[in-house]
Amino acid sequence: MPTLPFFKLSEEGSHYAIGYGRGKLAASDPLYLQFLTTSPAGTAPLSDGEAERRLCLLEQCCPGMRDELRGLADALGVPPQQLAQLSMGVNQPARGCSLLAVAPARTVNGRPLLARSYEYDTQDELIYSVTRVPGCYAHAGFSLFQAGRMDGMNEKGLCVAIASCQCVHPAAGEGEGVAFWVAVRRLLDTCASVREGLQTLLDLPLGDNTNYILMDAGGDCAVVETLSAGGKSTKAVRRGGEYLYALNHYLSAEHTARFPKRKRFSAVRQEAIEHFFTAHDKVSLDDLKTLLSARLPDGLCCHAYSDCFGTLRSMLFDPAEGRLSVCLGSPASGVWFDADLHAPAGCTTLSVPYTDEPAPPDYWQEI
C-alpha cells in the first residue's frame, strides 16, 4: 500500500534560524528541493527590482517572513529572490477544503468548536509544525512554502483555516497582493481574537480567491471571502448564526452576484453539512469527527488522491480548551493526536498509508 510521508516538526528560535532549519529539512527531499530552487515552469526569473519589491511586501504583510526566507535560501544555497517568486504564488490546481464552525449555543459542551478537512494530491507539503518565535504567538498548524501557513491555532486560542475558491475563478494576474499562506501566518503570529484577525485581514492586500474562517476562545467567529477579479480584490465578511461554514465556492451575496457557480463536489459537501445540522440538535466533538470521517456524499472525506481530491488531514479545534486534534491522512482509518505547543524542538517522520480511488466523474462539473 502506498504511504504519505508526513513530517511532525517542532521549531523554536529566530525567524532566520527557523528558516535555515527548514531549508536543511527541504534539502533532504530531491523533488521538493528542485521545486524550491528552480523557477516555476513558464515563468522567467524576477528582476532584482521586482524581487526586492515582493520581499518588502511580504515583510510588510508578515513581519519576520523576509528573515525566515533568507534563512531558507541560505540553507538551500539560492538567492532570496528565488523564494520571493515562489512565496507570491505559483500556478497549481485548486485545493479542496471544508470549514465548519459551531457556536456554543449549538454544542454539547457549550464551547465553540471548529472542524476542518483538507483535500489535495499526494505531492503536497506534508509538514505539521509547532512554531515558537520570540515576539510572536506560538502556534501549531500546517505549512506551505515553509514560511507560510494554511491553518492552525495559536497560544491565545485563535483558530484559522482556509478553503480555496480558485476552482470558481482563477486569480492569476487579477489582483495585487499576497496569498493566503502569508495572511494565515500573520494571523497566527500576531492576533489573539477574531476582532483582531478581522481587522488584520481587512487591512492586508490579498491577491487570490480564498475563504478564511476564524474562531477564538470566546466563541467569536467569522468567515472572510476574498475575490480577486478585474485587477482588484474585494472582501466580504459573514458572521452570526449557530453555525458557519466555508467551502470551495462563495456564499456572500456580494460575491455570488458575480460568481454564483460552484463545483458539484463543493455543493455536495454543503448538502452534507446542512443535513448534519438537521440531524443534530446539539453537536459534540465526536459528532464532528464522524462527519469528517464519513465518505462523500454522507460526510466530508474523500480518497481521490490522483484526482487532486484526497483527504490529507482533518482537524478539530476546541479553542476554549486550547485543544487542537489532528488526523494525518484519511480520518476514515487514521489516528488522531493532540497538538502540543510546548513540544521539544525536533522532527519526526511518519508514513501514513492511503488508498487511491477515482472521484465520481461529475464531482468537478460546474453547476
C-alpha positions, 0 to 999 in steps of 0.5 A: 500500500502506498504511504504519505510521508508526513513530517511532525516538526517542532521549531523554536528560535529566530525567524532566520534560524527557523528558516535555515532549519527548514531549508536543511529539512527541504534539502533532504527531499530531491523533488521538493528541493528542485521545486524550491530552487528552480523557477516555476515552469513558464515563468522567467526569473524576477528582476532584482527590482521586482524581487526586492519589491515582493520581499518588502511586501511580504515583510510588510504583510508578515513581519519576520517572513523576509528573515525566515526566507533568507534563512531558507535560501541560505540553507538551500544555497539560492538567492532570496529572490528565488523564494520571493517568486515562489512565496507570491504564488505559483500556478497549481490546481485548486485545493479542496477544503471544508470549514465548519464552525459551531457556536456554543449555543449549538454544542454539547459542551457549550464551547465553540468548536471548529472542524476542518478537512483538507483535500489535495494530491499526494505531492503536497507539503506534508509538514505539521509544525509547532512554531515558537518565535520570540515576539510572536504567538506560538502556534501549531498548524500546517505549512506551505512554502515553509514560511507560510501557513494554511491553518492552525491555532495559536497560544491565545486560542485563535483558530484559522483555516482556509478553503480555496475558491480558485476552482470558481475563478482563477486569480492569476494576474487579477489582483495585487497582493499576497496569498493566503499562506502569508495572511494565515501566518500573520494571523497566527503570529500576531492576533489573539481574537477574531476582532483582531484577525478581522481587522488584520485581514481587512487591512492586508492586500490579498491577491487570490480567491480564498475563504478564511474562517476564524474562531477564538476562545470566546466563541467569536467567529467569522468567515472572510471571502476574498475575490480577486477579479478585474485587477482588484480584490474585494472582501466580504465578511459573514458572521452570526448564526449557530453555525458557519461554514466555508467551502470551495465556492462563495456564499456572500451575496456580494460575491455570488452576484458575480460568481454564483457557480460552484463545483458539484463536489463543493455543493455536495459537501454543503448538502452534507453539512446542512443535513448534519445540522438537521440531524443534530440538535446539539453537536459534540466533538465526536459528532464532528469527527464522524462527519469528517470521517464519513465518505462523500456524499454522507460526510466530508472525506474523500480518497481521490488522491490522483484526482487532486481530491484526497483527504490529507488531514482533518482537524478539530479545534476546541479553542476554549480548551486550547485543544487542537486534534489532528488526523494525518491522512484519511480520518476514515482509518487514521489516528488522531493526536493532540497538538502540543505547543510546548513540544521539544524542538525536533522532527519526526517522520511518519508514513501514513498509508492511503488508498487511491480511488477515482472521484465520481466523474461529475464531482468537478462539473460546474453547476 
